[in-house]
Amino acid sequence: MVESAPVLAAGSAGTVETQYLDLPAPVPLDCGSALYPVRVAYETYGELSPARDNVILVCHALSGDAHAAGTSKAPTDSARDGFGAADRDGTADQGLGWWDGMIGPGKAFDTDRFFVVSTNLLGGCRGTTGPSSIDPATGAPYGPDFPVVTVADMVRTERAFLDALGIERLAAVAGGSLGGMQALEWAVRYPDQVDAVIAIASTHALHPQGLAWNAIAREAIRRDPAWQSGRYYGTSHGPDAGLGIARMVGHITYLSAPALDQKFARRLQYADDIRYTIDEPEFEVENYLRHQANSFVKRFDANTYLYTSRALTYFDLARGHGSLERALAGVAARTLLIAFSSDWLYPPQASRELAQALRSLGKEVELEVIDAPYGHDCFLLEEVRQTPIIRRFLADERTP
């Protein structure tokens, strides 16, 4: 065992600028086609070691982007929003990365030790090629002509991106939610290229309730007349109403009933008594959801939501292998699973199933279930409680 790094005062990753890289070759996709050209938006934090052996890849969730830490050099609509954001950040610059509390000097992903890389996933709308990108065959945005992508396709793109940077091996790959799915896919698809996996509030396959809520969110977009079968780019109206409702639906699934009760209860928004109105929000929770919808549509693309939501519902490690154990048989990475007691969308049981499967195969795995009230969003809000767990795990560099 290598002695763990000294505990340093946590600090900022500093001012960062999103960079872009065009992949040199087509990316093969599970649907049978190949995508080219592909541009990847990314950010890096810390210094790459001469041996290029200190790289941690951070993968984001559905509504995230490449800006994971530090303060954006260019004005941007931050993905660091959602439940508790104002309470957590106060008047902090809204250009903060979505996992700023986890990445930086002395933080969970310590940039005094590691070179942390964050990319916008394939199909995204924040710099990486996706439905809103220009199709070179037509000169117009892909829209619904963009190929359906999977989590495996996202990981292939990340592998091709790292190849272009000259990075062969990862000290760790980490992420929450959809980001955790990517981390698990890395361990299965590239077992000899990953030393450690950290999957937080994630799963090997979304449960039926999660499939159902995602279906409702997608239908909200598709049934908006302004969606125009996905060809709304360049028109005067896009499916903002449908995308806003999808965000409302999705956001509620990220929370827990106790968290909503604690923050909002049944408090009225604008008056001391009900106003007998249908059109305007009466309760604080209603107004909060409207705010979330209005903020989200300013920074996100409806088609990207459709494609990314479909990718996470397709994800199932056991598919194509016969069982979860067979899928995990080749995993060589040490694995850390973190779940949260109140997360009903990606429940702790899913992480327990993963841990049990890995242990039955003699794999090295740790499972931590944190008792916290905020639901699925805990992976973004409970940064302080995750930090010592992750720092300890990363300090243990035993070869599996």
C-alpha positions as CSV (number, residue, x, y, z in Angstrom):
1,M,0.0,0.0,0.0
2,V,1.3,3.4,-0.9
3,E,1.1,6.0,1.9
4,S,-1.9,8.3,1.3
5,A,-1.3,11.9,0.3
6,P,-1.3,14.5,3.1
7,V,-4.6,16.2,3.8
8,L,-4.4,19.7,2.3
9,A,-6.7,22.7,2.6
10,A,-9.4,22.3,0.0
11,G,-9.3,25.0,-2.7
12,S,-10.6,26.0,-6.0
13,A,-9.7,24.5,-9.3
14,G,-9.3,28.1,-10.5
15,T,-10.5,29.7,-13.7
16,V,-10.9,27.2,-16.4
17,E,-11.8,27.3,-20.1
18,T,-13.6,24.6,-22.1
19,Q,-11.5,23.1,-24.8
20,Y,-12.5,21.2,-28.0
21,L,-10.9,18.2,-29.8
22,D,-12.0,16.7,-33.1
23,L,-11.6,12.9,-33.1
24,P,-9.4,11.6,-36.0
25,A,-11.6,8.7,-36.9
26,P,-15.3,7.7,-37.0
27,V,-16.9,6.4,-33.7
28,P,-18.6,3.0,-34.3
29,L,-22.1,2.9,-32.6
30,D,-24.2,0.1,-31.2
31,C,-27.0,0.9,-33.7
32,G,-24.8,-0.3,-36.5
33,S,-23.7,3.1,-38.0
34,A,-20.6,5.2,-37.4
35,L,-20.4,8.9,-36.6
36,Y,-18.0,11.3,-38.1
37,P,-16.9,13.9,-37.5
38,V,-17.1,14.0,-33.7
39,R,-16.0,16.9,-31.6
40,V,-15.5,16.5,-27.9
41,A,-15.8,19.4,-25.4
42,Y,-13.6,18.9,-22.3
43,E,-11.9,20.5,-19.4
44,T,-8.9,19.5,-17.3
45,Y,-7.8,20.2,-13.8
46,G,-4.4,19.6,-12.2
47,E,-1.2,18.5,-13.9
48,L,-0.6,15.4,-16.0
49,S,2.3,13.3,-14.5
50,P,5.3,12.5,-16.7
51,A,4.2,8.9,-16.7
52,R,0.6,9.8,-17.6
53,D,-0.6,7.6,-14.8
54,N,-2.5,10.0,-12.6
55,V,-5.6,10.6,-14.8
56,I,-9.1,10.5,-13.4
57,L,-12.0,10.7,-15.9
58,V,-15.1,12.3,-14.5
59,C,-18.4,11.5,-16.3
60,H,-21.5,13.6,-16.0
61,A,-25.2,12.9,-15.5
62,L,-28.0,13.7,-17.9
63,S,-28.1,17.5,-17.7
64,G,-24.4,18.0,-17.0
65,D,-21.5,19.1,-19.2
66,A,-17.7,19.3,-19.4
67,H,-17.5,22.2,-16.9
68,A,-17.2,20.1,-13.8
69,A,-15.0,22.3,-11.5
70,G,-13.6,25.8,-11.1
71,T,-15.0,29.0,-12.5
72,S,-15.7,29.2,-16.2
73,K,-13.5,31.8,-18.0
74,A,-16.4,32.6,-20.4
75,P,-19.9,33.5,-19.3
76,T,-22.0,30.4,-19.1
77,D,-25.3,29.0,-17.8
78,S,-24.0,26.7,-15.0
79,A,-25.2,23.2,-14.7
80,R,-24.6,23.6,-11.0
81,D,-28.3,24.2,-10.3
82,G,-31.2,22.3,-8.9
83,F,-32.4,21.5,-5.4
84,G,-30.4,23.3,-2.7
85,A,-28.1,25.1,-5.1
86,A,-28.8,28.5,-3.7
87,D,-28.5,27.3,-0.1
88,R,-25.2,25.6,-0.9
89,D,-23.6,28.3,-3.0
90,G,-25.2,31.4,-1.7
91,T,-24.0,34.3,-3.8
92,A,-21.1,32.3,-5.3
93,D,-20.3,32.9,-9.0
94,Q,-22.8,31.0,-11.1
95,G,-20.0,30.0,-13.4
96,L,-19.0,27.2,-10.9
97,G,-18.6,23.7,-12.3
98,W,-21.4,21.2,-11.4
99,W,-19.1,19.2,-9.2
100,D,-16.9,22.0,-7.9
101,G,-17.1,20.8,-4.3
102,M,-15.5,17.5,-5.3
103,I,-12.7,18.5,-7.7
104,G,-9.8,20.7,-6.7
105,P,-6.8,20.9,-4.3
106,G,-7.5,18.8,-1.2
107,K,-11.0,17.8,-2.4
108,A,-12.3,14.3,-3.1
109,F,-10.6,14.3,-6.5
110,D,-7.4,16.0,-5.4
111,T,-5.9,18.0,-8.2
112,D,-2.6,18.3,-6.3
113,R,-2.3,14.6,-7.0
114,F,-4.5,13.8,-10.0
115,F,-5.1,15.1,-13.5
116,V,-8.8,15.2,-13.7
117,V,-10.5,15.2,-17.1
118,S,-14.2,16.0,-17.7
119,T,-15.9,15.7,-21.1
120,N,-19.3,16.5,-22.4
121,L,-20.8,13.2,-23.5
122,L,-21.6,12.0,-27.0
123,G,-25.1,13.4,-28.0
124,G,-24.6,16.4,-25.8
125,C,-25.5,20.0,-26.5
126,R,-22.6,21.7,-24.6
127,G,-19.8,21.4,-27.1
128,T,-19.7,17.7,-28.0
129,T,-21.3,16.4,-31.2
130,G,-25.1,15.8,-30.8
131,P,-28.4,16.4,-32.4
132,S,-28.0,20.2,-32.5
133,S,-24.6,19.9,-34.3
134,I,-24.3,20.4,-38.1
135,D,-24.6,17.3,-40.2
136,P,-21.9,17.6,-42.8
137,A,-24.1,15.7,-45.3
138,T,-26.8,18.4,-45.3
139,G,-25.3,21.5,-43.8
140,A,-28.1,21.6,-41.3
141,P,-28.4,20.4,-37.7
142,Y,-28.8,16.6,-37.4
143,G,-32.0,16.9,-35.4
144,P,-33.9,13.5,-35.5
145,D,-31.4,12.2,-38.1
146,F,-28.7,11.9,-35.3
147,P,-28.1,8.2,-34.6
148,V,-29.5,6.8,-31.4
149,V,-26.6,6.4,-29.0
150,T,-25.9,4.2,-26.0
151,V,-23.8,4.5,-22.8
152,A,-21.3,2.1,-24.6
153,D,-21.1,4.6,-27.5
154,M,-20.4,7.4,-25.0
155,V,-17.6,5.4,-23.5
156,R,-16.1,4.5,-26.9
157,T,-16.0,8.2,-27.6
158,E,-14.3,8.9,-24.3
159,R,-11.8,6.2,-25.1
160,A,-11.1,7.6,-28.6
161,F,-10.8,11.1,-27.0
162,L,-8.2,9.9,-24.4
163,D,-6.3,8.1,-27.2
164,A,-6.0,11.4,-29.0
165,L,-4.6,13.0,-25.9
166,G,-2.0,10.1,-25.5
167,I,-3.6,8.8,-22.3
168,E,-3.7,5.0,-22.3
169,R,-4.7,4.2,-18.8
170,L,-7.0,5.7,-16.1
171,A,-6.2,5.8,-12.4
172,A,-9.9,6.0,-12.0
173,V,-13.1,6.8,-13.7
174,A,-15.9,8.3,-11.7
175,G,-19.4,9.7,-12.0
176,G,-22.9,9.9,-10.5
177,S,-26.2,8.7,-12.0
178,L,-25.6,8.4,-15.8
179,G,-22.0,9.2,-15.1
180,G,-21.8,6.2,-12.8
181,M,-23.2,4.0,-15.7
182,Q,-20.4,5.2,-17.9
183,A,-17.9,4.4,-15.1
184,L,-19.3,0.9,-14.9
185,E,-19.2,0.5,-18.6
186,W,-15.6,1.5,-18.6
187,A,-14.8,-1.3,-16.1
188,V,-16.5,-3.9,-18.3
189,R,-15.5,-2.7,-21.7
190,Y,-11.9,-1.7,-21.0
191,P,-10.9,-3.8,-18.0
192,D,-7.1,-3.6,-18.5
193,Q,-7.2,0.2,-18.8
194,V,-8.9,1.2,-15.6
195,D,-7.4,0.9,-12.1
196,A,-10.4,2.1,-10.1
197,V,-14.1,2.8,-10.6
198,I,-16.3,5.1,-8.5
199,A,-20.0,4.8,-9.3
200,I,-22.2,7.1,-7.2
201,A,-26.0,7.0,-7.0
202,S,-26.0,4.7,-10.0
203,T,-27.1,1.3,-11.2
204,H,-26.4,-1.6,-13.5
205,A,-29.9,-1.2,-15.0
206,L,-32.6,1.4,-14.4
207,H,-35.6,-0.1,-12.5
208,P,-39.1,-0.1,-14.3
209,Q,-40.2,3.0,-12.3
210,G,-37.2,4.9,-13.6
211,L,-38.0,3.7,-17.1
212,A,-41.6,5.0,-16.7
213,W,-40.6,8.5,-15.5
214,N,-38.1,8.9,-18.3
215,A,-40.8,7.9,-20.8
216,I,-43.2,10.6,-19.5
217,A,-40.4,13.2,-19.7
218,R,-39.7,12.3,-23.3
219,E,-43.4,12.3,-24.2
220,A,-43.7,15.8,-22.8
221,I,-41.1,17.0,-25.4
222,R,-42.4,14.9,-28.3
223,R,-46.0,16.0,-27.8
224,D,-45.1,19.7,-27.8
225,P,-46.2,21.0,-31.2
226,A,-43.1,23.2,-31.3
227,W,-40.9,20.1,-31.3
228,Q,-41.7,19.8,-35.0
229,S,-40.6,16.2,-35.2
230,G,-37.2,17.3,-34.0
231,R,-36.6,19.9,-36.7
232,Y,-37.1,23.0,-34.7
233,Y,-33.6,24.4,-35.2
234,G,-33.7,27.8,-37.0
235,T,-37.4,28.2,-36.5
236,S,-38.9,30.9,-34.3
237,H,-40.2,28.4,-31.7
238,G,-38.7,25.3,-30.1
239,P,-40.3,22.9,-27.6
240,D,-39.5,24.9,-24.5
241,A,-42.8,24.0,-22.9
242,G,-42.3,20.3,-23.4
243,L,-38.6,20.5,-22.3
244,G,-39.6,22.5,-19.2
245,I,-42.2,19.9,-18.2
246,A,-39.6,17.1,-18.8
247,R,-37.3,19.0,-16.4
248,M,-40.0,19.3,-13.8
249,V,-40.8,15.6,-14.0
250,G,-37.1,14.6,-14.0
251,H,-36.3,17.0,-11.1
252,I,-39.0,15.5,-8.9
253,T,-37.6,12.1,-9.4
254,Y,-34.2,13.3,-8.2
255,L,-35.7,14.4,-4.8
256,S,-37.3,12.7,-1.9
257,A,-40.7,13.4,-0.2
258,P,-39.0,14.4,3.1
259,A,-36.7,16.8,1.3
260,L,-39.6,18.5,-0.5
261,D,-41.5,18.7,2.8
262,Q,-38.6,20.2,4.7
263,K,-37.9,22.8,2.1
264,F,-41.4,23.8,0.9
265,A,-44.1,22.1,3.1
266,R,-47.4,23.6,1.9
267,R,-46.3,27.2,2.1
268,L,-48.0,29.6,-0.3
269,Q,-45.9,31.5,-2.7
270,Y,-47.4,35.0,-3.0
271,A,-50.3,35.4,-0.5
272,D,-51.5,34.6,2.9
273,D,-54.4,32.5,1.5
274,I,-55.2,30.7,-1.7
275,R,-56.1,33.0,-4.7
276,Y,-58.4,30.6,-6.6
277,T,-56.2,30.6,-9.7
278,I,-55.4,27.8,-12.2
279,D,-52.8,29.6,-14.3
280,E,-50.4,30.9,-11.6
281,P,-48.5,28.9,-9.0
282,E,-50.1,29.0,-5.5
283,F,-47.5,27.0,-3.6
284,E,-43.7,27.5,-3.2
285,V,-43.0,24.1,-4.7
286,E,-45.0,25.0,-7.8
287,N,-43.0,28.2,-8.3
288,Y,-39.8,26.4,-7.7
289,L,-40.5,23.9,-10.4
290,R,-41.4,26.7,-12.9
291,H,-38.1,28.3,-12.1
292,Q,-36.3,25.0,-12.7
293,A,-38.0,24.6,-16.1
294,N,-37.3,28.2,-17.2
295,S,-33.7,28.0,-16.2
296,F,-33.2,24.6,-17.9
297,V,-34.6,25.5,-21.3
298,K,-32.1,28.3,-21.6
299,R,-29.1,26.0,-21.5
300,F,-30.2,22.6,-22.8
301,D,-31.4,21.2,-26.1
302,A,-34.7,19.2,-26.2
303,N,-33.3,16.6,-28.7
304,T,-30.3,16.0,-26.5
305,Y,-32.6,15.3,-23.6
306,L,-34.5,12.7,-25.7
307,Y,-31.3,11.0,-26.8
308,T,-29.6,11.0,-23.5
309,S,-32.7,9.9,-21.6
310,R,-33.0,7.0,-24.1
311,A,-29.4,6.0,-23.6
312,L,-29.7,5.7,-19.9
313,T,-32.9,3.6,-20.2
314,Y,-31.1,1.3,-22.6
315,F,-28.2,0.7,-20.2
316,D,-28.2,-2.8,-18.8
317,L,-24.9,-4.5,-18.0
318,A,-26.4,-7.9,-18.1
319,R,-27.7,-7.5,-21.7
320,G,-25.6,-9.5,-24.1
321,H,-23.9,-11.4,-21.3
322,G,-26.6,-13.6,-19.9
323,S,-26.3,-12.3,-16.3
324,L,-24.8,-9.5,-14.3
325,E,-22.1,-11.8,-13.0
326,R,-21.0,-12.8,-16.5
327,A,-20.9,-9.1,-17.5
328,L,-18.6,-8.3,-14.5
329,A,-16.4,-11.4,-14.8
330,G,-13.5,-9.6,-16.5
331,V,-13.5,-6.5,-14.3
332,A,-10.1,-5.8,-12.9
333,A,-10.6,-2.4,-11.3
334,R,-11.1,-1.8,-7.6
335,T,-14.7,-0.6,-7.3
336,L,-16.3,1.9,-4.9
337,L,-20.1,2.1,-4.9
338,I,-21.8,5.0,-3.1
339,A,-25.6,5.0,-2.6
340,F,-28.0,7.2,-0.6
341,S,-30.7,6.0,1.6
342,S,-33.4,8.3,0.2
343,D,-32.7,7.7,-3.5
344,W,-35.7,5.9,-4.9
345,L,-34.8,6.5,-8.5
346,Y,-31.4,4.8,-8.2
347,P,-32.0,2.9,-5.0
348,P,-29.3,1.5,-2.7
349,Q,-30.6,-2.0,-3.6
350,A,-29.1,-1.6,-7.1
351,S,-25.7,-0.9,-5.6
352,R,-26.1,-3.8,-3.3
353,E,-26.8,-6.1,-6.3
354,L,-23.7,-4.8,-8.0
355,A,-21.6,-5.3,-4.9
356,Q,-22.9,-8.8,-4.3
357,A,-22.2,-9.8,-7.9
358,L,-18.6,-8.5,-7.8
359,R,-18.0,-10.2,-4.4
360,S,-19.3,-13.5,-5.7
361,L,-16.6,-13.2,-8.4
362,G,-13.9,-12.4,-5.9
363,K,-13.6,-8.8,-7.1
364,E,-12.5,-6.0,-4.8
365,V,-15.5,-3.8,-4.1
366,E,-16.6,-1.4,-1.4
367,L,-20.2,-0.2,-0.8
368,E,-21.1,2.8,1.2
369,V,-24.7,3.7,1.8
370,I,-25.0,7.3,3.2
371,D,-28.1,8.1,5.2
372,A,-29.2,11.4,3.7
373,P,-32.6,12.9,3.0
374,Y,-32.3,14.6,-0.4
375,G,-33.0,11.7,-2.8
376,H,-31.0,11.1,-6.0
377,D,-29.6,14.6,-5.9
378,C,-27.5,13.6,-2.9
379,F,-24.6,12.9,-5.2
380,L,-24.5,16.6,-6.0
381,L,-25.4,17.9,-2.6
382,E,-23.6,15.6,-0.1
383,E,-20.1,16.5,-1.3
384,V,-18.7,16.8,2.2
385,R,-19.8,13.4,3.3
386,Q,-18.5,11.7,0.1
387,T,-15.1,13.4,0.2
388,P,-13.4,11.3,3.0
389,I,-14.8,8.1,1.5
390,I,-13.4,8.8,-2.0
391,R,-10.1,10.2,-0.7
392,R,-9.5,7.1,1.4
393,F,-10.4,4.8,-1.5
394,L,-8.1,6.6,-4.0
395,A,-5.3,6.6,-1.4
396,D,-5.3,2.8,-1.5
397,E,-3.4,1.9,-4.6
398,R,-3.2,-1.8,-4.3
399,T,-3.2,-3.7,-7.5
400,P,-6.4,-5.9,-7.7
